[in-house]
Amino acid sequence: MKKVSFLITAIALLSINSYAQTTTKMFNFGVKVGANYSNVYDSEGEKFNADGKYGLAVGVFASIPFGSVLGFQPEVLYSEKGFKATGSVLGSDYDLTRTTGYIDVPLLLAIKPAPVITILVGPQFSFLVNEKNSFTSTTASVQQEQTFKNDNVRKNTLCFTGGVDVNISNFVIGARAGWDVQNNNGDGTSVTPRYKNAWYQATIGFRFL
C-alpha cells in the first residue's frame, strides 16, 4: 500500500512539473522600456518641413509560441511620438514642436530562426491619449493657434511595424520601425498639414520565464 501511495505521489509530482514546464514554453510575459525617434511626412506632397524628436516608450508584452519557430507577440505600450516643424498658416511662418502620447497595441507575428533572434512583424493599433504643442509665429494670433491645433484629428490610427528582438537569457533588446497607414486628419478636411507618423524604436526588456 505504501509503495502504491508513493508511486501515485511520484506520478502526480512529475505531472505537475511537466505541466509547469509546458506552460512556460507556451506562454511568458515581460516588461520593456526605451525610446522612440519619430517624425512625420505629408502623404499628399504639400510643402511641410519636419524634423524628428525623441520620446518615451514603455509597456508590457507577451510571447505565445505556436511551435519552435512561429509565435504571436501582443504588446501594450505608452509611446510618445511627434515632430518639430516649420511651415506657413494663413500666410504666416511658424515653428512648432508637437508631442503626442499614444497607447500602442502591436499584434505581431514572431519568427524565431534561432533561439537568440526573434523577427517581429504585424499591424499596430494606436490610440491618441494626449497632445502638446509648442507654437510660435511671426504674427501669432489666437485664430492661427486654433487653426493649427485642429479638432479634426484621428484618435485611432492603424499602423504597420516590424523589427528584431535579441534574446539574452531573460533580457530582450529590441529594435523596430513603424509607420501609420492612415493620415492624422479624421475625415480628410483640414487646413493643417496632413501627416502620418513614422518612427524608430529601441527598447530593453525583461522576460519572466
Summary of the structure (lengths in Angstrom):
residues: 209
radius of gyration: 23.4
end to end distance: 38.6
largest distance: 94.7
contacts: 640
relative contact order: 0.19
helix: 16%
strand: 63%
